[in-house]
């Protein structure tokens, strides 16, 4: 059980002069034994209905939950590799007692719903939640801060049992 980091943590710089920091909040990266942050995420609804607020602590209370995050919905690496690996692992995760798998990205709830629907991820049992304000991502110390326009999440996966990582 616990935290499984995906990718580096050193920092990324582009070919221009813009530098991306892995987390500007000063928050340490999440570690095994930490309590899940008290944040509200958004779940997109079919037919462009109003997204629903999902309090993460309420959702995970009393459950064993697999949570994974991707830098962006519909991006090549996330769509071709990361998401399909969790779709394929649903039976194995359930056999290990995981009751719910959640995919998180900093895209808006409408994009997350569309990605879950069109990728087949929602049909495989994965719940797609938007962290569009990056509250969870920053609380976990896993933000990739750009030039103030858009925050992405590092790629990660973790197991939460009764709100403890």
N, C-alpha and C positions, 0 to 999 in steps of 0.2 A: 504494500500500500504506500501511497505517498506521491510525491512530486516527481515528474519526469520532465526535465527541461528539453526543449527542442531547439536546436540551433545555438548559435553563439551568444555571447552576452557582452562582447568587448566594445561594441559600437559600430556604426556603419557610416561611411561617408560616401556621398555621391560624387560624380565627376565634376559637378559644379562646386561652388564654395559652400553650399548648404551642408551642414553636419547634422546627422540624426543622433540623438542620445537615446540610450536604451531605457532610461527612466529619469525624468527631471524632477520627479516628486520627492526625491530623497528617500523614498520608501525602500527598505530592504526587500529582496526577492523572497517570495513565499517559501516556507520550508515545512517539512513534515512536522505535524503536531500543532501547526497554527490553526486558529479558528477561521472559518470562512467569513469574509467581510459581509457586513450588513448593507447590501445594495439592492436596488430595484432595477431589473432589466426589463426589456420590452419583447413581447412575442407578437410577431406579425400574424395577421389573420387572412384567411382566403378572401378573394374578391375585394381586396383593398379596404376591408372593414377596419375600424379603429383598432390599433394594436392594444394588447392587454398588458398591464403592469404585472410583473412577476417578482415577488420578493424572494430572493435567492435563499435566504435562511429558512423561510417557510417551505419552499419547494424541497429542500434537502433534509429537513428535519426528520430524524428517525429512519433515514434511508442511506443506502450505499449508492453513490452517484459517481459516474465517470464524467468529468468535464474536460473538454479540450477546446483550445482556441486557435484561431488561424489569423494571419495578418489581414486577409480580405476574402470575402465571398466572391465567387466567380473568377478568382485568380488562377492561373494555370497550376501551380504547385499544390494549392489547396484543393482544387477541383479534381485533379488527376491522381493525387497521391494521398494527401492527409485525410480528407473526408472519406474516400473509398476504403481506406484502411480501417476506419471505425465502423463503416457500414458492414464490412466483411467480418469484423470481430464481435458483432452483436451477440451471437450465440455463445461465444467463449466468455464474454463479459457477464452474460446472464448466468452461465454455469458457475461463475465465481461470485455470484451473489449481487451483482450490479443490477439495480432496479431501474435505473434511468441513465441515459447518456445525453449530455447536453453539448451542443456546439455553440461557441461564442465568437463573435467578431465585433469590431467597432462600426460595422456598417449599420444602416438604419433598419428598423424592423420590417419594412416592406421588402428590402433587398434580401434580408435573411429568410423571410418566408418564401420568396420566389426561389432562392437557391435551394432551400430544403425541398421544395416541391419539385423543381425541375431536375435536380440531381438524383432523386430517389432516396435521399437521406431521410426525409420525413417518413416515407413509406417503410423504411427499415427500422423505424422506431426512435430515431434521433430527434431530440427537441432542439430547435434553432432559436437562440435568443440574441437580441441586439444589446450591445454595451456601447451605444452610440456616443455617450458622454464619457466613456472610458473610465467610469468610476470603479468597476471591478478590476479592470486591467491595471490602473494606477495603484489601487489598493494592494494588489498582489506584487507590485514592483516589476511588472512585466510589460510596461508601455514602451513603444518606440515613438518618441516625440519627434515630429517633423518641424516644419517652419511655422507652426501655429495654425496650419490649415486643417490637418487631419492627423489624428493619433491612431497608430496601428498597435496591435498586440503582438508580442513575441509568440511564436508557435510553442504551445505547451499542452501537456495533459496531466491530470491529477485525479486521484480518487478521494472522495469526501465521504466520511462515515459520520452520520449524525452531526453535520456541520463542522467536523474536524478533518483537516487535510492529512 
